[in-house]
Amino acid sequence: MVSKHEIGNVNLLSSALLLLLCTQLPALAAAEIRLKGPIKSTLSINQAMSETLMKSPRAASLRLQLGIAKSGLAKATELANPTIFMDNGYRAEFTYRYGASVPVEMPWKLAFRLLAAKQQIKLADLEIAKGLWALRGDIRRAYTEVILSQERHAMLSELAALYQHLQSAAEKRFIAGEVAQIDVYRAELAHTQASINREQMQEQVRQTKQVLSVLLGRSYDSVYEVPRLPPFHLKISNADYLPNLDNPLPELPVLINQAMNNRLEIKIATQSIATNGANLKVALGNVLPNPTIGVGSSVVNGPAPKPVAGDSIGAPGAPKTNFHGFFFQVFQELPIFNFQQGDISKYRATNRQFKAELQTQKNLVEAQVVEAYRAVAMQRQKIHAYHEKALKQANEIARLTQRSYQVGQIDINSALVAQQANVQVRHEYLDAVYAYQIAYTNLEQSIGGTL
């Protein structure tokens, strides 16, 4: 029988424990937060591309090229500087001239240079857009690497757990005397191999995330999560990185026409022709050289026309004659040997080459669209087949063979082969997803826009 004294001690101990827990709860919560680490944000593919275009150093470097191109406008307004001169003919000619000369540029030359500078800015803007569009493709590919490495790690983790269950079943059957110890060893070896592959894939996940972080303009060790692929038995129409099999692809002629209108390579080739034409006009405008006009003051301070007898010319005290006036000069270079024939010939030849380049780009664009379209269509069909049959069948076979081994209906070899076949099917499925995403990215890159 418990005494009152013992009951009092128990109550006192309970109160002390309750007080200790109340005082330590904030510290325990903080410790739990530290153990869990920082809160990880979820990064979608659209957020990744938007963040890259806003914060990536590569994007910033590309955008700054526009300022270099705009400096051409300031350069186009540059005019030749005036010149001041002094001519002192002391005791030789007794002539002193002071003045300035100013090159006079024809107004059409300035207009042609401004037009060429504006065309160059348009060309630079297209080049920047091309670089940003290529960067978008790199981000999409890097994001796909993260998604697929994450899925492979999850698959290998699940496989390791299955092999662990298979090992447990083999150990139970060995203890019961139903199988030989070799079954335990083989199941243990399969579990070890799966664990090694899982750890290696964990490093692969970390590596792909670091590469994506650098492309995003973040620190390489930044913490974030990417969405998982939907479970194999669910519909995937809501995932923005898997094909929506309910919506058919646009027709190939529509995509080719869209590519001809959107591809930046074609726009750059067209703009290069316009820029080269503007430079040709500048060269034609420079055929007539600029005249130079000079004005100034002229002073003649020399001896008298007829010196007095006994006086020498220029001697001190000799009579002198002073003339003061102004002068006006015009210098005009004649385009005889240099009439811009080199630049004119170069720009005309370049124009022919740019026109040929335009046709070449159209041909390449059409080939790229056709190739990417066929790849996307093929991978869509392959993924559809995996979702309709292969994945479900492989999962079901693996599940049934494991249960069959547990109840002694099949041997360890059949169970291991079934699990390996299941892994192989899921590997091939993830390969198909990766190939689809790459083909989809290439198709978007080839048409110059989003689907």
Secondary structure, 3 states (H helix, E strand, C coil): CCCHHHHHHHHHHHHHHHHHHHHHHHHHHHHHHHHHCCCCEECCHHHHHHHHHHHCHHHHHHHHHHHHHHHHHHHHCCCCCCEEEEEEECCCCCEEEEEEEEECCCHHHHHHHHHHHHHHHHHHHHHHHHHHHHHHHHHHHHHHHHHHHHHHHHHHHHHHHHHHHHHHHHHHHHHCCCCCHHHHHHHHHHHHHHHHHHHHHHHHHHHHHHHHHHHHCCCCCCCEECCCCCCCCCCCCCCCCCCCCCCCCCCHHHHHHHHHHHCHHHHHHHHHHHHHHHHHHHHHHCCCCCCEEEEEEEEEEEECCCCCCCCCCCCCCCCEEEEEEEEEEEECCCCCCCCCHHHHHHHHHHHHHHHHHHHHHHHHHHHHHHHHHHHHHHHHHHHHHHHHHHHHHHHHHHHHHHHHHHCCCCCHHHHHHHHHHHHHHHHHHHHHHHHHHHHHHHHHHHHCCCC
